[in-house]
Amino acid sequence: MTTLPTKQEILDWISENPALTAKRDIAKAFGIKGAARIDLKRLLKELESEGQLEKRKKTYRDPDRLPPVTVLQAKAPDANGDLFAQPLEWHGEGVEPTVLLVTRPGDPALGEGDRILARLQVVHEADHNYEARLIRRIGASPRKVVGLFRKTAEGGRILPIDKGSDKEWMVAPDATGGAKDGELVEAEQAGPKGRMGLPKARITLRLGDPSEPKAVSLIAIHQHGIPDDFPQEVLDEADAMKPAGLSGREDLRDLPLVTIDPSDARDHDDAVYAVADDDPKNAGGFLIWVAIADVAYYVRPGSELDREAKKRGNSSYFPDRVVPMLPDRLSGDLCSLHEGVPRACIAVRMKIDAEGNKLGQTFVRGLMRSPASLTYQEVQAAIDGEPNEKTGPLLDEVLKPLYAAYAALKSARERRQPLDLDLPERKVMLSEEGKVTSVAFTDRLDAHKLIEEMMVLANVAAAETLNAKDMPLLFRVHEEPSQDKLESLRDTAESAGLTLAKGQVLKTRHLNQLLHQAAGKDEAELINMATLRSMTQAYYSPKNFGHFGLALQNYAHFTSPIRRYSDLIVHRALIAAHKWGDDGLTAQEIERLEQTAQHISDTERRSMMAERDTNDRYLAAYLSDRLGAEFTGRLSGIAKFGIFVKLDETGADGLVPISTLGNEYFHFDRDAGTLMGADSGRIIALGMRAKVKLVEAAPVTGGIAFELLELDDDAYESRAGGRFGRGGARRGRSGPSPRRKLAKAKARDKKVKRKVTRQRR
């Protein structure tokens, strides 16, 4: 007769063998066969009814232990940067176990709320009970939506504010969160979407009246998930900080390092000084100092401040506010290089020759005191002969040497030939109430270019120094354009009667030759826009693939640690490489550089999209009382569903739907960036001049719609009839018929689809 195990022996076996918990496994372990299996089943039932075991399908497990493979939900990184997860299948009565996610090279970056299937291993560490290895990611945190709440008898509905989104969300009566009709709200998905009907949402935050001018940037902040409130523990940590002293630093307080920033700058994180080199071997050369706020002294690895700064990745800038990476105690005070007060800095002293070539650099950790915080406009005015009481005393000893050094750097830039795009920037100007008063072009002064060149030089110096010391860092990478995009740019150039060199390794000087050919011509804006569109997006990486746009092999962001986490990483790398203290880059940070690079590249793109959406909404609000007005502009984008026109006056982009272009079929050539009439052969291309009538401007979504009146000075006779006046838009030249050209374009599309392109990442 088979001897049955005791209940405790069964529990011990399950505890020691969490992967072998089926009834068959237990029977095999204890040698139970035949009719004794019925007695084993009875014992397992008793343990289940007593709450000591839980049946999961055909297996049993200790409810106070997690299964070997389970579903977890990732939490935010802790103060040390470790990623923990919450088990979603915990049913025990004790304290929920702590699970540490152990990532491996090649694992996808995980964010707070991501759900994963993971394999667990029991450990006995002070701060966690299990270690988890990723099997696969199976989902993310509930989808969020920002929109207008409309109250109904069944609760309400949310109308999303995303441009082009017509999908509504249904809100149950008990999920409205007290929202009022017409309020702007943030909500999250409430349960899975059924096969029929609208998706369900639960309101999590009321954002107020959407018609309030200052709600515009708030919409983008919440829509893109940008954290805009600092946790109290982060604020407490910042408030406890004290100014750095001279200990362990080089005294730079006698150097007249001045800050030069926009007039509305919220912080000052860089200062500059230049002096003629007195070395007879370097006649005509200069010594250039660039001092950067020592943020690393205050934001230590693993601190609450560090965790929050990394989470944000960067500051986000809107016309009416800034969402900073660091609390104001640091960004606006201790880390800001205000005039007349001692401030901790990391400075680089660079030696250049008369031609602007960098001969060497030396980094120091210092304490500086700026004699003046200046604006671009007043510095330029002083150089142009109109100094004020602030710039006058600095003109001869500080400002003129800076401009002389800039002249040398400018000659080096001309030889290097970085990409020289000419795309004027517009700035949205707001009243104190937050309403748009004007949209103005921003001036590009030599003072702007001076600071840019000195910052580029300092960034190169940081990358080269860390490379020489074999210190890991984050590079700013900008890869060369793909061959497909270059072919598209070449087609655009040829259509404008210009040429882009072929059959050689592309350099930025080749693109500059094209831009210079177009300068002063009607096609100039078209060529600049098309060149910009051909570029790849810059990103951060611990691997150095160079910076194509700047024509530099070694480039890292060093000059803005107040607003970019990438720069803080570079500062820590410099501290570790020079052995300046215990606040340098740690081994744990080095292991996570790949994940950090991916994360801050993503947050940078998130901020760019939020800033762009905010400008779109402000421009739509600015134009909303001018419906029916006529404007001139250029075609800035072409898509399958229509054409985008950028207005000359404001730079606002609006859509002309393809359904209003006529009753012939238009073939969309993605690579050439054109629409071609299937019957007429008429070609609509980027950069063409247009006259449009404003038919819609929606401030809440930022959507703008136009009716086309003229294209390249040809009158468009009617929306319904859909034909041009004097011979139509740009006609195909003599040669193949429209249908043959259409077939040729389709054949090129198929050829492009067959190409296999190499990707570095």
Rosetta blueprint (number, residue, H / E / L):
1 M L
2 T L
3 T L
4 L L
5 P L
6 T L
7 K H
8 Q H
9 E H
10 I H
11 L H
12 D H
13 W H
14 I H
15 S H
16 E H
17 N L
18 P L
19 A L
20 L L
21 T L
22 A E
23 K H
24 R H
25 D H
26 I H
27 A H
28 K H
29 A H
30 F L
31 G L
32 I L
33 K L
34 G L
35 A L
36 A H
37 R H
38 I H
39 D H
40 L H
41 K H
42 R H
43 L H
44 L H
45 K H
46 E H
47 L H
48 E H
49 S H
50 E L
51 G L
52 Q L
53 L L
54 E E
55 K E
56 R E
57 K L
58 K L
59 T E
60 Y E
61 R E
62 D L
63 P L
64 D L
65 R L
66 L L
67 P L
68 P L
69 V E
70 T E
71 V E
72 L E
73 Q E
74 A E
75 K L
76 A L
77 P L
78 D L
79 A L
80 N L
81 G L
82 D L
83 L L
84 F E
85 A E
86 Q E
87 P E
88 L L
89 E L
90 W L
91 H L
92 G L
93 E L
94 G L
95 V L
96 E L
97 P L
98 T L
99 V E
100 L E
101 L E
102 V L
103 T L
104 R L
105 P L
106 G L
107 D L
108 P L
109 A L
110 L L
111 G L
112 E L
113 G L
114 D L
115 R E
116 I E
117 L E
118 A E
119 R E
120 L E
121 Q E
122 V E
123 V L
124 H L
125 E L
126 A L
127 D L
128 H L
129 N L
130 Y E
131 E E
132 A E
133 R E
134 L E
135 I E
136 R E
137 R E
138 I E
139 G E
140 A L
141 S L
142 P L
143 R L
144 K E
145 V E
146 V E
147 G E
148 L E
149 F E
150 R E
151 K E
152 T E
153 A L
154 E L
155 G E
156 G E
157 R E
158 I E
159 L E
160 P E
161 I L
162 D L
163 K L
164 G L
165 S L
166 D L
167 K L
168 E L
169 W E
170 M E
171 V E
172 A L
173 P H
174 D H
175 A H
176 T L
177 G L
178 G L
179 A L
180 K L
181 D L
182 G L
183 E L
184 L E
185 V E
186 E E
187 A E
188 E E
189 Q E
190 A L
191 G L
192 P L
193 K L
194 G L
195 R L
196 M L
197 G L
198 L L
199 P L
200 K E
201 A E
202 R E
203 I E
204 T E
205 L E
206 R E
207 L E
208 G E
209 D L
210 P L
211 S L
212 E L
213 P L
214 K L
215 A H
216 V H
217 S H
218 L H
219 I H
220 A H
221 I H
222 H H
223 Q H
224 H L
225 G L
226 I L
227 P L
228 D L
229 D L
230 F L
231 P L
232 Q H
233 E H
234 V H
235 L H
236 D H
237 E H
238 A H
239 D H
240 A L
241 M L
242 K L
243 P L
244 A L
245 G L
246 L L
247 S L
248 G L
249 R L
250 E E
251 D E
252 L L
253 R L
254 D L
255 L L
256 P L
257 L L
258 V E
259 T E
260 I E
261 D E
262 P L
263 S L
264 D L
265 A L
266 R L
267 D L
268 H L
269 D L
270 D E
271 A E
272 V E
273 Y E
274 A E
275 V E
276 A E
277 D L
278 D L
279 D L
280 P H
281 K H
282 N H
283 A L
284 G L
285 G L
286 F E
287 L E
288 I E
289 W E
290 V E
291 A E
292 I E
293 A E
294 D L
295 V H
296 A H
297 Y H
298 Y L
299 V L
300 R L
301 P L
302 G L
303 S L
304 E H
305 L H
306 D H
307 R H
308 E H
309 A H
310 K H
311 K H
312 R H
313 G L
314 N E
315 S L
316 S E
317 Y E
318 F E
319 P L
320 D L
321 R E
322 V E
323 V E
324 P L
325 M L
326 L L
327 P L
328 D H
329 R H
330 L H
331 S H
332 G H
333 D H
334 L H
335 C L
336 S L
337 L L
338 H L
339 E E
340 G L
341 V L
342 P E
343 R E
344 A E
345 C E
346 I E
347 A E
348 V E
349 R E
350 M E
351 K E
352 I E
353 D L
354 A L
355 E L
356 G L
357 N L
358 K E
359 L E
360 G E
361 Q E
362 T E
363 F E
364 V E
365 R E
366 G E
367 L E
368 M E
369 R E
370 S E
371 P L
372 A L
373 S E
374 L E
375 T E
376 Y H
377 Q H
378 E H
379 V H
380 Q H
381 A H
382 A H
383 I H
384 D L
385 G L
386 E L
387 P L
388 N L
389 E L
390 K L
391 T L
392 G H
393 P H
394 L H
395 L H
396 D H
397 E H
398 V H
399 L H
400 K H
401 P H
402 L H
403 Y H
404 A H
405 A H
406 Y H
407 A H
408 A H
409 L H
410 K H
411 S H
412 A H
413 R H
414 E H
415 R H
416 R H
417 Q L
418 P L
419 L L
420 D L
421 L L
422 D L
423 L L
424 P L
425 E L
426 R E
427 K E
428 V E
429 M E
430 L E
431 S L
432 E L
433 E L
434 G L
435 K L
436 V E
437 T E
438 S E
439 V E
440 A E
441 F E
442 T L
443 D L
444 R L
445 L L
446 D H
447 A H
448 H H
449 K H
450 L H
451 I H
452 E H
453 E H
454 M H
455 M H
456 V H
457 L H
458 A H
459 N H
460 V H
461 A H
462 A H
463 A H
464 E H
465 T H
466 L H
467 N H
468 A H
469 K L
470 D L
471 M L
472 P L
473 L L
474 L L
475 F E
476 R E
477 V E
478 H E
479 E L
480 E L
481 P L
482 S L
483 Q H
484 D H
485 K H
486 L H
487 E H
488 S H
489 L H
490 R H
491 D H
492 T H
493 A H
494 E H
495 S H
496 A L
497 G L
498 L L
499 T L
500 L L
501 A L
502 K L
503 G L
504 Q L
505 V L
506 L L
507 K L
508 T H
509 R H
510 H H
511 L H
512 N H
513 Q H
514 L H
515 L H
516 H H
517 Q H
518 A H
519 A L
520 G L
521 K L
522 D L
523 E L
524 A H
525 E H
526 L H
527 I H
528 N H
529 M H
530 A H
531 T H
532 L H
533 R H
534 S H
535 M L
536 T L
537 Q L
538 A L
539 Y E
540 Y E
541 S E
542 P L
543 K L
544 N L
545 F L
546 G L
547 H E
548 F L
549 G L
550 L L
551 A L
552 L E
553 Q L
554 N L
555 Y L
556 A L
557 H L
558 F L
559 T L
560 S L
561 P L
562 I L
563 R L
564 R E
565 Y H
566 S H
567 D H
568 L H
569 I H
570 V H
571 H H
572 R H
573 A H
574 L H
575 I H
576 A H
577 A H
578 H H
579 K L
580 W L
581 G L
582 D L
583 D L
584 G L
585 L L
586 T L
587 A H
588 Q H
589 E H
590 I H
591 E H
592 R L
593 L H
594 E H
595 Q H
596 T H
597 A H
598 Q H
599 H H
600 I H
601 S H
602 D H
603 T H
604 E H
605 R H
606 R H
607 S H
608 M H
609 M H
610 A H
611 E H
612 R H
613 D H
614 T H
615 N H
616 D H
617 R H
618 Y H
619 L H
620 A H
621 A H
622 Y H
623 L H
624 S L
625 D L
626 R L
627 L L
628 G L
629 A L
630 E E
631 F E
632 T E
633 G E
634 R E
635 L E
636 S E
637 G E
638 I E
639 A E
640 K L
641 F L
642 G E
643 I E
644 F E
645 V E
646 K E
647 L E
648 D L
649 E L
650 T L
651 G L
652 A L
653 D E
654 G E
655 L E
656 V E
657 P E
658 I H
659 S H
660 T H
661 L L
662 G L
663 N L
664 E L
665 Y L
666 F E
667 H E
668 F E
669 D E
670 R L
671 D L
672 A L
673 G L
674 T E
675 L E
676 M E
677 G E
678 A L
679 D L
680 S L
681 G L
682 R L
683 I E
684 I E
685 A E
686 L L
687 G L
688 M L
689 R E
690 A E
691 K E
692 V E
693 K E
694 L E
695 V E
696 E E
697 A E
698 A E
699 P L
700 V L
701 T L
702 G L
703 G E
704 I E
705 A E
706 F E
707 E E
708 L E
709 L E
710 E E
711 L E
712 D L
713 D L
714 D E
715 A E
716 Y E
717 E L
718 S L
719 R L
720 A L
721 G L
722 G L
723 R L
724 F E
725 G L
726 R L
727 G L
728 G L
729 A L
730 R L
731 R L
732 G L
733 R L
734 S L
735 G L
736 P L
737 S L
738 P H
739 R H
740 R H
741 K H
742 L H
743 A H
744 K H
745 A H
746 K H
747 A H
748 R H
749 D H
750 K H
751 K H
752 V H
753 K H
754 R H
755 K L
756 V L
757 T L
758 R L
759 Q L
760 R L
761 R L
